[in-house]
């Protein structure tokens, strides 16, 4: 029979309690390993990634997300609502109130519709000239993940191709 330090017998209920505690500690360690793996994957992604819960509250984001919009760690903290981040963007003048299809009320309607459906992607023009493609997807446990990519180079190439096409067409008209 097992004994304690004082040579008293260890009761089976104590042994069972210790086994349960050990199992719980092993689960916590495994969860911490999973969390560390998840965090490392988020930080090593070249995209800006943010995860919101079913109420629109930030669960996690990576450094690229904070840098893309110039958020401090305090601003892009766990529990902040995505509308608060949008308010910060507007206050700082980070965003052009519009997208690749125009601005005004139509833009706001397109953005609201996109958030309702979370299908496809949404392109936003920032005031500093950058273009950002946002792709949001629902998660099975609720909430959604948002992946944001700077597509400024793609937009510049599109503009250059349009200008070249227009110049070529003008050349044919004059000829």
C-alpha positions as protocol buffer text, in pm:
chain_id: "A"
residue {
  index: 1
  type: UNK
  ca { x: 0 y: 0 z: 0 }
}
residue {
  index: 2
  type: UNK
  ca { x: 124 y: 352 z: -83 }
}
residue {
  index: 3
  type: UNK
  ca { x: 211 y: 581 z: 204 }
}
residue {
  index: 4
  type: UNK
  ca { x: 248 y: 954 z: 250 }
}
residue {
  index: 5
  type: UNK
  ca { x: 564 y: 1125 z: 381 }
}
residue {
  index: 6
  type: UNK
  ca { x: 446 y: 1063 z: 735 }
}
residue {
  index: 7
  type: UNK
  ca { x: 414 y: 691 z: 657 }
}
residue {
  index: 8
  type: UNK
  ca { x: 36 y: 717 z: 670 }
}
residue {
  index: 9
  type: UNK
  ca { x: -149 y: 514 z: 408 }
}
residue {
  index: 10
  type: UNK
  ca { x: -278 y: 713 z: 108 }
}
residue {
  index: 11
  type: UNK
  ca { x: -648 y: 663 z: 60 }
}
residue {
  index: 12
  type: UNK
  ca { x: -780 y: 557 z: -280 }
}
residue {
  index: 13
  type: UNK
  ca { x: -997 y: 871 z: -300 }
}
residue {
  index: 14
  type: UNK
  ca { x: -682 y: 1082 z: -253 }
}
residue {
  index: 15
  type: UNK
  ca { x: -506 y: 887 z: -527 }
}
residue {
  index: 16
  type: UNK
  ca { x: -805 y: 935 z: -756 }
}
residue {
  index: 17
  type: UNK
  ca { x: -811 y: 1309 z: -680 }
}
residue {
  index: 18
  type: UNK
  ca { x: -439 y: 1333 z: -760 }
}
residue {
  index: 19
  type: UNK
  ca { x: -491 y: 1146 z: -1088 }
}
residue {
  index: 20
  type: UNK
  ca { x: -774 y: 1383 z: -1182 }
}
residue {
  index: 21
  type: UNK
  ca { x: -556 y: 1684 z: -1098 }
}
residue {
  index: 22
  type: UNK
  ca { x: -268 y: 1542 z: -1303 }
}
residue {
  index: 23
  type: UNK
  ca { x: -502 y: 1480 z: -1598 }
}
residue {
  index: 24
  type: UNK
  ca { x: -633 y: 1837 z: -1573 }
}
residue {
  index: 25
  type: UNK
  ca { x: -277 y: 1973 z: -1567 }
}
residue {
  index: 26
  type: UNK
  ca { x: -188 y: 1767 z: -1875 }
}
residue {
  index: 27
  type: UNK
  ca { x: -494 y: 1909 z: -2057 }
}
residue {
  index: 28
  type: UNK
  ca { x: -392 y: 2265 z: -1961 }
}
residue {
  index: 29
  type: UNK
  ca { x: -38 y: 2207 z: -2089 }
}
residue {
  index: 30
  type: UNK
  ca { x: -174 y: 2064 z: -2415 }
}
residue {
  index: 31
  type: UNK
  ca { x: -406 y: 2365 z: -2451 }
}
residue {
  index: 32
  type: UNK
  ca { x: -116 y: 2602 z: -2386 }
}
residue {
  index: 33
  type: UNK
  ca { x: 84 y: 2422 z: -2656 }
}
residue {
  index: 34
  type: UNK
  ca { x: -210 y: 2454 z: -2897 }
}
residue {
  index: 35
  type: UNK
  ca { x: -248 y: 2825 z: -2811 }
}
residue {
  index: 36
  type: UNK
  ca { x: 125 y: 2884 z: -2866 }
}
residue {
  index: 37
  type: UNK
  ca { x: 108 y: 2703 z: -3202 }
}
residue {
  index: 38
  type: UNK
  ca { x: -196 y: 2908 z: -3306 }
}
residue {
  index: 39
  type: UNK
  ca { x: -30 y: 3233 z: -3198 }
}
residue {
  index: 40
  type: UNK
  ca { x: 290 y: 3149 z: -3383 }
}
residue {
  index: 41
  type: UNK
  ca { x: 95 y: 3065 z: -3701 }
}
residue {
  index: 42
  type: UNK
  ca { x: -98 y: 3394 z: -3680 }
}
residue {
  index: 43
  type: UNK
  ca { x: 219 y: 3600 z: -3633 }
}
residue {
  index: 44
  type: UNK
  ca { x: 404 y: 3426 z: -3917 }
}
residue {
  index: 45
  type: UNK
  ca { x: 129 y: 3488 z: -4171 }
}
residue {
  index: 46
  type: UNK
  ca { x: 200 y: 3758 z: -4428 }
}
residue {
  index: 47
  type: UNK
  ca { x: -167 y: 3859 z: -4421 }
}
residue {
  index: 48
  type: UNK
  ca { x: -347 y: 4068 z: -4163 }
}
residue {
  index: 49
  type: UNK
  ca { x: -570 y: 3831 z: -3965 }
}
residue {
  index: 50
  type: UNK
  ca { x: -833 y: 3908 z: -3705 }
}
residue {
  index: 51
  type: UNK
  ca { x: -1090 y: 3681 z: -3540 }
}
residue {
  index: 52
  type: UNK
  ca { x: -1418 y: 3811 z: -3399 }
}
residue {
  index: 53
  type: UNK
  ca { x: -1669 y: 3621 z: -3186 }
}
residue {
  index: 54
  type: UNK
  ca { x: -2042 y: 3594 z: -3264 }
}
residue {
  index: 55
  type: UNK
  ca { x: -2100 y: 3938 z: -3105 }
}
residue {
  index: 56
  type: UNK
  ca { x: -1834 y: 4107 z: -3319 }
}
residue {
  index: 57
  type: UNK
  ca { x: -1580 y: 4128 z: -3035 }
}
residue {
  index: 58
  type: UNK
  ca { x: -1213 y: 4078 z: -3117 }
}
residue {
  index: 59
  type: UNK
  ca { x: -1080 y: 3742 z: -3001 }
}
residue {
  index: 60
  type: UNK
  ca { x: -732 y: 3754 z: -3157 }
}
residue {
  index: 61
  type: UNK
  ca { x: -536 y: 3942 z: -3421 }
}
residue {
  index: 62
  type: UNK
  ca { x: -183 y: 3942 z: -3550 }
}
residue {
  index: 63
  type: UNK
  ca { x: 79 y: 4217 z: -3566 }
}
residue {
  index: 64
  type: UNK
  ca { x: 15 y: 4264 z: -3941 }
}
residue {
  index: 65
  type: UNK
  ca { x: -347 y: 4358 z: -3867 }
}
residue {
  index: 66
  type: UNK
  ca { x: -241 y: 4621 z: -3612 }
}
residue {
  index: 67
  type: UNK
  ca { x: 27 y: 4758 z: -3846 }
}
residue {
  index: 68
  type: UNK
  ca { x: -203 y: 4769 z: -4149 }
}
residue {
  index: 69
  type: UNK
  ca { x: -430 y: 5022 z: -3976 }
}
residue {
  index: 70
  type: UNK
  ca { x: -185 y: 5167 z: -3723 }
}
residue {
  index: 71
  type: UNK
  ca { x: -365 y: 5026 z: -3418 }
}
residue {
  index: 72
  type: UNK
  ca { x: -189 y: 5004 z: -3085 }
}
residue {
  index: 73
  type: UNK
  ca { x: -210 y: 4679 z: -2889 }
}
residue {
  index: 74
  type: UNK
  ca { x: -451 y: 4856 z: -2654 }
}
residue {
  index: 75
  type: UNK
  ca { x: -681 y: 4964 z: -2941 }
}
residue {
  index: 76
  type: UNK
  ca { x: -683 y: 4618 z: -3106 }
}
residue {
  index: 77
  type: UNK
  ca { x: -722 y: 4436 z: -2775 }
}
residue {
  index: 78
  type: UNK
  ca { x: -930 y: 4131 z: -2697 }
}
residue {
  index: 79
  type: UNK
  ca { x: -1296 y: 4227 z: -2646 }
}
residue {
  index: 80
  type: UNK
  ca { x: -1305 y: 4543 z: -2860 }
}
residue {
  index: 81
  type: UNK
  ca { x: -1595 y: 4551 z: -3109 }
}
residue {
  index: 82
  type: UNK
  ca { x: -1513 y: 4579 z: -3479 }
}
residue {
  index: 83
  type: UNK
  ca { x: -1727 y: 4895 z: -3496 }
}
residue {
  index: 84
  type: UNK
  ca { x: -1491 y: 5061 z: -3246 }
}
residue {
  index: 85
  type: UNK
  ca { x: -1197 y: 4985 z: -3477 }
}
residue {
  index: 86
  type: UNK
  ca { x: -1398 y: 5132 z: -3766 }
}
residue {
  index: 87
  type: UNK
  ca { x: -1461 y: 5445 z: -3559 }
}
residue {
  index: 88
  type: UNK
  ca { x: -1087 y: 5476 z: -3494 }
}
residue {
  index: 89
  type: UNK
  ca { x: -1022 y: 5446 z: -3870 }
}
residue {
  index: 90
  type: UNK
  ca { x: -1269 y: 5724 z: -3947 }
}
residue {
  index: 91
  type: UNK
  ca { x: -1139 y: 5951 z: -3668 }
}
residue {
  index: 92
  type: UNK
  ca { x: -782 y: 5913 z: -3796 }
}
residue {
  index: 93
  type: UNK
  ca { x: -889 y: 5952 z: -4156 }
}
residue {
  index: 94
  type: UNK
  ca { x: -743 y: 5612 z: -4248 }
}
residue {
  index: 95
  type: UNK
  ca { x: -1017 y: 5511 z: -4488 }
}
residue {
  index: 96
  type: UNK
  ca { x: -1178 y: 5660 z: -4791 }
}
residue {
  index: 97
  type: UNK
  ca { x: -1550 y: 5615 z: -4741 }
}
residue {
  index: 98
  type: UNK
  ca { x: -1584 y: 5410 z: -5052 }
}
residue {
  index: 99
  type: UNK
  ca { x: -1458 y: 5109 z: -5239 }
}
residue {
  index: 100
  type: UNK
  ca { x: -1367 y: 5014 z: -5594 }
}
residue {
  index: 101
  type: UNK
  ca { x: -1729 y: 5072 z: -5702 }
}
residue {
  index: 102
  type: UNK
  ca { x: -1774 y: 5417 z: -5549 }
}
residue {
  index: 103
  type: UNK
  ca { x: -1869 y: 5585 z: -5224 }
}
residue {
  index: 104
  type: UNK
  ca { x: -2157 y: 5737 z: -5037 }
}
residue {
  index: 105
  type: UNK
  ca { x: -2468 y: 5551 z: -4931 }
}
residue {
  index: 106
  type: UNK
  ca { x: -2418 y: 5281 z: -5193 }
}
residue {
  index: 107
  type: UNK
  ca { x: -2080 y: 5194 z: -5038 }
}
residue {
  index: 108
  type: UNK
  ca { x: -2229 y: 5175 z: -4691 }
}
residue {
  index: 109
  type: UNK
  ca { x: -2507 y: 4950 z: -4821 }
}
residue {
  index: 110
  type: UNK
  ca { x: -2255 y: 4720 z: -4998 }
}
residue {
  index: 111
  type: UNK
  ca { x: -2045 y: 4696 z: -4680 }
}
residue {
  index: 112
  type: UNK
  ca { x: -2351 y: 4620 z: -4463 }
}
residue {
  index: 113
  type: UNK
  ca { x: -2468 y: 4354 z: -4710 }
}
residue {
  index: 114
  type: UNK
  ca { x: -2122 y: 4197 z: -4716 }
}
residue {
  index: 115
  type: UNK
  ca { x: -2112 y: 4174 z: -4335 }
}
residue {
  index: 116
  type: UNK
  ca { x: -2455 y: 4008 z: -4334 }
}
residue {
  index: 117
  type: UNK
  ca { x: -2360 y: 3741 z: -4588 }
}
residue {
  index: 118
  type: UNK
  ca { x: -1982 y: 3711 z: -4541 }
}
residue {
  index: 119
  type: UNK
  ca { x: -1940 y: 3580 z: -4895 }
}
residue {
  index: 120
  type: UNK
  ca { x: -1678 y: 3678 z: -5149 }
}
residue {
  index: 121
  type: UNK
  ca { x: -1449 y: 3964 z: -5055 }
}
residue {
  index: 122
  type: UNK
  ca { x: -1465 y: 4339 z: -5007 }
}
residue {
  index: 123
  type: UNK
  ca { x: -1209 y: 4589 z: -5137 }
}
residue {
  index: 124
  type: UNK
  ca { x: -1145 y: 4913 z: -4950 }
}
residue {
  index: 125
  type: UNK
  ca { x: -939 y: 5214 z: -5059 }
}
residue {
  index: 126
  type: UNK
  ca { x: -734 y: 5370 z: -4780 }
}
residue {
  index: 127
  type: UNK
  ca { x: -658 y: 5742 z: -4775 }
}
residue {
  index: 128
  type: UNK
  ca { x: -285 y: 5677 z: -4803 }
}
residue {
  index: 129
  type: UNK
  ca { x: -352 y: 5523 z: -5146 }
}
residue {
  index: 130
  type: UNK
  ca { x: -337 y: 5157 z: -5047 }
}
residue {
  index: 131
  type: UNK
  ca { x: -608 y: 4910 z: -5152 }
}
residue {
  index: 132
  type: UNK
  ca { x: -704 y: 4632 z: -4909 }
}
residue {
  index: 133
  type: UNK
  ca { x: -899 y: 4317 z: -4993 }
}
residue {
  index: 134
  type: UNK
  ca { x: -1092 y: 4184 z: -4694 }
}
residue {
  index: 135
  type: UNK
  ca { x: -1219 y: 3829 z: -4695 }
}
residue {
  index: 136
  type: UNK
  ca { x: -1438 y: 3734 z: -4398 }
}
residue {
  index: 137
  type: UNK
  ca { x: -1567 y: 3385 z: -4329 }
}
residue {
  index: 138
  type: UNK
  ca { x: -1799 y: 3247 z: -4063 }
}
residue {
  index: 139
  type: UNK
  ca { x: -1655 y: 2996 z: -3821 }
}
residue {
  index: 140
  type: UNK
  ca { x: -1839 y: 2682 z: -3710 }
}
residue {
  index: 141
  type: UNK
  ca { x: -1828 y: 2780 z: -3342 }
}
residue {
  index: 142
  type: UNK
  ca { x: -1966 y: 3126 z: -3417 }
}
residue {
  index: 143
  type: UNK
  ca { x: -1800 y: 3451 z: -3508 }
}
residue {
  index: 144
  type: UNK
  ca { x: -1586 y: 3505 z: -3813 }
}
residue {
  index: 145
  type: UNK
  ca { x: -1227 y: 3530 z: -3928 }
}
residue {
  index: 146
  type: UNK
  ca { x: -1116 y: 3824 z: -4140 }
}
residue {
  index: 147
  type: UNK
  ca { x: -809 y: 3803 z: -4365 }
}
residue {
  index: 148
  type: UNK
  ca { x: -690 y: 4131 z: -4512 }
}
residue {
  index: 149
  type: UNK
  ca { x: -438 y: 4163 z: -4792 }
}
residue {
  index: 150
  type: UNK
  ca { x: -275 y: 4474 z: -4940 }
}
residue {
  index: 151
  type: UNK
  ca { x: -356 y: 4459 z: -5314 }
}
residue {
  index: 152
  type: UNK
  ca { x: -219 y: 4803 z: -5403 }
}
residue {
  index: 153
  type: UNK
  ca { x: 27 y: 4660 z: -5657 }
}
residue {
  index: 154
  type: UNK
  ca { x: -254 y: 4469 z: -5829 }
}
residue {
  index: 155
  type: UNK
  ca { x: -465 y: 4787 z: -5848 }
}
residue {
  index: 156
  type: UNK
  ca { x: -171 y: 4985 z: -5991 }
}
residue {
  index: 157
  type: UNK
  ca { x: -115 y: 4717 z: -6255 }
}
residue {
  index: 158
  type: UNK
  ca { x: -487 y: 4724 z: -6344 }
}
residue {
  index: 159
  type: UNK
  ca { x: -470 y: 5103 z: -6385 }
}
residue {
  index: 160
  type: UNK
  ca { x: -156 y: 5077 z: -6601 }
}
residue {
  index: 161
  type: UNK
  ca { x: -322 y: 4815 z: -6823 }
}
residue {
  index: 162
  type: UNK
  ca { x: -634 y: 5031 z: -6861 }
}
residue {
  index: 163
  type: UNK
  ca { x: -420 y: 5333 z: -6951 }
}
residue {
  index: 164
  type: UNK
  ca { x: -221 y: 5128 z: -7204 }
}
residue {
  index: 165
  type: UNK
  ca { x: -541 y: 4992 z: -7356 }
}
residue {
  index: 166
  type: UNK
  ca { x: -690 y: 5341 z: -7383 }
}
residue {
  index: 167
  type: UNK
  ca { x: -369 y: 5472 z: -7540 }
}
residue {
  index: 168
  type: UNK
  ca { x: -367 y: 5185 z: -7790 }
}
residue {
  index: 169
  type: UNK
  ca { x: -732 y: 5244 z: -7877 }
}
residue {
  index: 170
  type: UNK
  ca { x: -665 y: 5618 z: -7923 }
}
residue {
  index: 171
  type: UNK
  ca { x: -377 y: 5532 z: -8155 }
}
residue {
  index: 172
  type: UNK
  ca { x: -605 y: 5319 z: -8370 }
}
residue {
  index: 173
  type: UNK
  ca { x: -870 y: 5589 z: -8387 }
}
residue {
  index: 174
  type: UNK
  ca { x: -616 y: 5849 z: -8506 }
}
residue {
  index: 175
  type: UNK
  ca { x: -464 y: 5613 z: -8762 }
}
